[in-house]
Amino acid sequence: MAIKISGLTHIYNPGTPFQKTALEDIHLEVADGEFVGIIGHTGSGKSTLIQMFNGLLRPTSGEVYIKGKNIHEKGINKNEIRQQVGLVFQYPEYQLFEMTVYDDVAFGPKNLGLSKEEIDERVRYALEAVGLDKKYYEKSPFELSGGQKRRVAIAGVLAMKPDILILDEPTAGLDPKGRTSLFNQLKQMHEELKLTIVLISHSMEDMAKYAEKLIVLYKGKIAYQGTTREVFKEGRKLEAIGLAMPQIRYIMEELKARGMNIGTEVLTVEEAADLIKNYLRNAGGVK
């Protein structure tokens, strides 16, 4: 099991007038190699939760297990845990600072005291994983596009060779082309590197297309969790807590309301296109 959270509660500023319960009685599991999405409104506890995964925050109560180890047990090396769990915050390109792409990605491995050969292997591995080839190595990261900067920042985390990659709104601020490109790269990394990925995103379309499992947070509690298809079956209940289904679901429901005898529980445009095509073929409108 990559991540296991048991009975976790976190309270900010306990015992003061500013006390706030950010998370309450959270139980969840993320299996090795899963691609898991976390959704919820601003203030629902998403960012607090992911900071629990590598020990940046210590819960008020409850336990956090990474690869079977309770990370707050006495004697646990937090630095080793943080190498296993790579955390990419929103707008990670603001943390770039070296003169070249290569040096920025090499910064983490250098601090591990690795040999020059091992550092070079890790940098090349990480940049290849995010789809940046050798022509970018000696470029300044500040000359790159927003999407490319985001890839360099993710490569810096990958160079630490984590087993688990946590991303907080990794496509925030990117244009549609950059967002699609980055998500496709994350999916490819997940499949080829066998990474466990946990992703926060406000985009229901992206979650429907890429995540295998969803965790829905509402006011610091888990409202729903299950496979992506199972969670989006709760569409009206999601709306009741201020979330939504993927837009394509609303389109399919409108088509059905207008007389098309067609299924509506789709996740992606591609699924919808297949259903519509089959419907029209059976109705004699498409050969």
HELIX and SHEET records of a PDB file:
HELIX    1   1 LYS A   46  MET A   52  1                                   7    
HELIX    2   2 LYS A   78  GLN A   84  1                                   7    
HELIX    3   3 PRO A   92  GLN A   95  5                                   4    
HELIX    4   4 VAL A  101  ASN A  111  1                                  11    
HELIX    5   5 LYS A  116  ALA A  129  1                                  14    
HELIX    6   6 LYS A  134  TYR A  136  5                                   3    
HELIX    7   7 PRO A  141  GLU A  143  5                                   3    
HELIX    8   8 GLY A  146  LEU A  158  1                                  13    
HELIX    9   9 PRO A  176  LEU A  193  1                                  18    
HELIX   10  10 MET A  204  TYR A  210  1                                   7    
HELIX   11  11 THR A  228  PHE A  232  1                                   5    
HELIX   12  12 GLY A  235  ALA A  240  1                                   6    
HELIX   13  13 GLN A  247  ALA A  257  1                                  11    
HELIX   14  14 VAL A  269  ASN A  282  1                                  14    
SHEET    1   A 4 LYS A  20  VAL A  30  0                                        
SHEET    2   A 4 ILE A   3  TYR A  12 -1                                        
SHEET    3   A 4 SER A  61  ILE A  66 -1                                        
SHEET    4   A 4 LYS A  69  ASN A  70 -1                                        
SHEET    1   B 6 VAL A  85  VAL A  88  0                                        
SHEET    2   B 6 ILE A 164  ASP A 168  1                                        
SHEET    3   B 6 THR A 196  ILE A 200  1                                        
SHEET    4   B 6 PHE A  35  ILE A  39  1                                        
SHEET    5   B 6 LYS A 213  TYR A 218  1                                        
SHEET    6   B 6 LYS A 221  THR A 227 -1                                        
END                                                                             
